[in-house]
Amino acid sequence: MKNYILPALGLLALAPTAALAQDDATKRFEHEGATYSYTVTKVGDTRVISGVEERTGKPFTLRVGQHRVRGTVGSQQVSFALRDVEPLVKPAATLASR
C-alpha cells in the first residue's frame, strides 16, 4: 500500500503554488481506485498537506519543504526527496464552461 500512496501523495507536493493559494479549501483526487480528500496550509516556508483516504479513513499529513517531503500516512512515518516525485501525466479536464 505504501508503494501506491507515496507517489500519489507526492504529486501534491509538486502542485503549483497558484493552485494551492486557497488555504483550507478541501480538495480531492483519485489514485489507484482510492479517493483522497485533503487541505493545504502554509506554515512559514513549509506547505502542510493534511487529509484522509475516504474509504478507509486512514489519515495522512505531509510537510513539504524545499527539498524533502516528510510526514505520516496512517501510523507510518514517510520521508522522500522532492526530486523523486513524478508529476501526473493526466491532462486537466474542464468540468464546466460558459
Secondary structure, DSSP 8 states (H G I E B T S, - for coil): -HHHHHHHHHHHHTS-GGGG-STT--EEEEETTEEEEEEEEEETTEEEEEEEETTT--EEEEEE-SSEEEEEETTEEEEEEGGG-----S--------
